[in-house]
Amino acid sequence: MSDTDYVLSKVQEAFAAAFDIDPQLVTMETSASDIPLWDSVGHLSLASSLEEVFGITLDVDELMEMENVRAIVRIITPKLSEKV
């Protein structure tokens, strides 16, 4: 499993926890417009879920960049290597 596949699978877990959706609905192409509950309040719930699933902290600039799953994976992947 590549790093991207691993991160995507954990992102799917976070989406399932935050929005109570089937994780398989979440792909690298998923954006906020694809998830009805992914609004400003939902974004905070998702951020909290991502921090919990990955054991990381996200700053405000990173949260602002997270407009789609591809951006989320791009932001989180380097944070995992920092944790080791």
Secondary structure, DSSP 8 states (H G I E B T S, - for coil): --HHHHHHHHHHHHHHHHH---GGG--TT-BGGGSTT-SHHHHHHHHHHHHHHHT----HHHHHH-SBHHHHHHHHHHHHHHH-
